[in-house]
Amino acid sequence: MLDKKVLLCVNIDHIATIREARKGIEPNIVQATSLCEEAGADGITVHLREDRRHIQTADLFALKEIIKSRFTLEMSASDEILEIAKKIKPDLLTIVPEKRAELTTEGGLNLKDQKENIKVFLAKAFDLSLKASLFIEPDLETIEIAHQIGAKQIELHTGKYSNYLVNSTESLSELKRIETASKFAKDLGFKVNLGHGLNLQNLPPILKIKDLEELHIGHSIIARAVLIGLPLAVKEVKDLIKNS
Ligand code: PXP
């Protein structure tokens, strides 16, 4: 039997990062969502940060109306955001650690210290009939705790792997750690997603890991889109000037 292909969920936070640079309406995230889906994205992911540095609360309501694929909301274990999630009802909540000063989500949830807090938060999400996944390091003890507190789905943080040069000794050893963690989690009955720092270069070895559900990829896709789209954007303005 053919292996089931892993799904690609595109994180569009950085479309909103560019928009927020001018606090305007461009680039439009609804349009970006449709373009991603038309190109084959299996899902759209956004992170509503407590500091609202990119995605805004109103964006979630707009996205809810138009996402045809699956809608994943990344969020901290915050009651304020859960109140919003309750109204939006995304297909999946991914609970992430969040620090105000960080540039991006650094590391997974510290379940060794936060076990009780996250257990209570997960139960609140489940009571609202929301599906929730925990963003954690590929660490067996952490996966074991996720299992104990009732999680059914996890996303393994690939940030450390993606910081190493592809095929370097460090990268291969981190890849092995992700593979082992993924198998351990699958055997415990988890649905396993992966994400953070993945790109065209470091993705091929990851794709050899069996039975993954979803990849959540943002920065590299948006960064590449800017470069691929730049010649056309410049040409449009040049043509306008030429024809004036
Ligand atoms: N998964 C989670 C839980 C994240 O917090 C992020 C970053 O928002 C990603 C995946 C995507 O990471 P990147 O933008 O590096 O592809």
Residues whose N, C-alpha, C, O or C-beta is under 5 A from the ligand:
A	BS01	PXP	N11 H47 E74 V96 T105 F135 G195 H196 G197 L198 H216 I217 G218 H219 S220
